[in-house]
Amino acid sequence: MQLCITSVSSKGQVVIPGNIRTKLGIAAGARMMVMTDGENVLMKPIAAPQAEEFSALVKESQKAAKAAGLTKADLQAAIVEVRRAHRR
């Protein structure tokens, strides 16, 4: 385990020390997941899926939708509904 001290800016920004960024392969613009248990904060880098993995996921989703009898219109209606609910 590596221990470093950092601080939080007035905008809530935290600098991850360079040696830790290097060790974890975190580059500028990297996406991070931030979690808390109410007392501790955990930050975890989120890696974008590889193109092959994404393609496999799309194919699997298409198979599942077809098996469930869903049409493109069903999916579009579901997207519209989720977006409406999200805006509330």
N, C-alpha and C positions, 0 to 999 in steps of 0.2 A: 504494500500500500504506500502511496506517495502522499505526503501532506504539504500543502502550501497555504499561505494566507493571502486573501484578496479582499477587496472591498466592494460595496455597492454604491453606484453613482446616484445622484439626485434623480435620475431618470429610471432607476431600477436596473441599470446595466451592471453586469458582473464580468470582470476580466478573468478568463481562464488562463492561468500561467502557461507560457510558451512550451515548457518541457512537457506539460500534460497534454496540450494540444497536439504536439508532435507525436507523443507516444500513442495517442488515440486516433491520430489521423484527422483531426478536426481542422478544417480550413475555413477561411472567411466565407460567410454566407451559409454555413452548415446549419441544418435544422436540428433543434434539440427538443427532447421531451422533458418536461419539468414536472415532478411529482412531489407531494408532501404527505406526511402522515400527521401533520399538525405541529410537529416539532422539528423535523428534519426536512431538508430539501435534497432531492436527487435529480441530477441532470444526466440525460443519456442521449448520445448522438443518434439521430435517425438516418439510416442509409436509404437512399432511393433504391427501389428494386431494379435489378438488371433487366434489360429489354426482354431477354428470353423468359425470365420469371414472370414479367408482366404479361407477355403473350400467352404463356401457359395459363395464367389466371383468367384472362379474357376468354380463352377457349373453354375452360372449365365452367365459367359463369354462363356462357352461351349454352352449353350442354344442360346445365341445371335449369335454366329458363325454359328451354325447349321441353325438357322432361316434365316441368310444372305446367306446361301449356300456356306460358306467357307470350304475348305478342309485343312487338315494338310499341304499339299504342298503349298497352298495359304499363310498360316500363316508363314511357313518357308521362303518363298520367300519375304514376307513383312519384316521379321526380318533381312534377309540378306540386303535388300535395306536400311533399317533404319541404320544398322551398317555401311554400305558404306557411306551414307550421313553424319553420325556422324564423320567419320574419316577425312572428307575433311576440 
